[in-house]
Amino acid sequence: LGIAGGLAALPLSTRAQAPRRPFRLGVMTRARDLNSGSSGLVLQELQRLGFVEGRDLTVELKAADGDVQLYPRFARELVESGVDAILAGGGETAARAAIQA
């Protein structure tokens, strides 16, 4: 109650914030299907939390199509593009590449 009362006492101009840029999520997967596996679960949870792709969430997909040797390059490209976070859905190899990038 104390917190809510304090927020209500703030002037409207203080409570209103400028729109933020969309959160940019880089996703590295073995396959192009984002709705399966751990990547799909994370994206479903982001939607449940109110993130809407195209509005406040941008997903940049890098699919290895089974070639795990691509993960280091994908991770570097995602870091260089300025994503906010990388979801390494391609197992341990993808996770290591993301950490090293």
C-alpha positions in Angstrom: 0.0 0.0 0.0 2.8 2.4 0.8 4.5 1.8 -2.5 1.3 2.2 -4.5 0.4 5.4 -2.6 3.9 6.7 -3.4 3.5 6.0 -7.1 0.1 7.6 -7.2 1.6 10.8 -5.7 4.1 11.2 -8.5 3.2 13.8 -11.1 1.9 12.3 -14.4 4.9 13.5 -16.3 7.2 11.5 -14.0 5.1 8.3 -14.4 4.9 8.5 -18.2 8.0 7.3 -19.8 9.2 7.6 -23.4 8.7 4.4 -25.4 11.6 2.1 -25.2 13.2 0.4 -28.2 12.3 -3.2 -28.7 14.3 -5.8 -26.7 16.5 -7.5 -29.2 17.0 -11.3 -28.6 19.5 -13.2 -30.7 18.6 -16.9 -31.0 21.0 -19.6 -32.1 19.3 -23.0 -32.9 20.0 -26.2 -34.7 16.9 -25.8 -36.8 14.7 -23.0 -38.0 11.6 -24.0 -35.9 11.5 -21.5 -33.1 8.4 -23.1 -31.6 10.0 -26.3 -30.5 12.5 -27.1 -27.8 13.9 -24.7 -25.2 13.8 -21.8 -27.6 10.0 -22.2 -28.0 9.6 -22.4 -24.2 11.6 -19.1 -23.7 9.6 -17.3 -26.4 6.3 -18.5 -24.9 7.4 -17.2 -21.5 8.3 -13.9 -22.9 4.9 -13.7 -24.5 3.3 -14.6 -21.2 5.2 -11.7 -19.6 3.8 -9.3 -22.2 6.4 -9.1 -24.8 5.0 -9.0 -28.3 7.3 -9.7 -31.3 7.3 -6.7 -33.6 6.2 -4.3 -30.8 8.6 -4.6 -28.0 10.5 -7.7 -29.0 12.7 -8.4 -32.0 14.0 -11.9 -32.5 17.1 -12.4 -34.7 17.4 -16.0 -35.7 20.6 -17.8 -36.6 19.8 -21.4 -37.6 22.7 -23.8 -38.0 20.6 -26.4 -39.9 22.6 -29.1 -38.1 26.0 -27.6 -38.7 27.3 -26.9 -35.2 30.5 -25.4 -36.6 28.5 -22.3 -37.5 27.8 -21.4 -33.8 31.0 -19.3 -33.2 30.3 -17.2 -36.3 26.7 -16.8 -35.4 27.6 -15.7 -31.9 30.0 -13.1 -33.1 27.5 -11.8 -35.6 24.8 -11.5 -32.9 27.2 -9.7 -30.6 28.3 -7.3 -33.3 24.7 -6.6 -34.2 24.1 -5.4 -30.7 21.4 -7.8 -29.5 20.5 -7.4 -25.8 20.8 -11.2 -25.1 21.6 -14.4 -26.8 19.5 -17.6 -26.4 21.7 -20.5 -27.3 19.3 -23.2 -28.1 21.8 -25.5 -29.8 23.1 -27.3 -26.7 26.5 -27.0 -25.1 28.4 -26.0 -28.3 26.1 -23.1 -28.9 26.3 -22.0 -25.3 30.1 -22.0 -25.3 30.1 -20.0 -28.6 27.8 -17.4 -27.1 29.9 -17.1 -23.9 33.1 -16.8 -25.9 31.7 -14.1 -28.2 
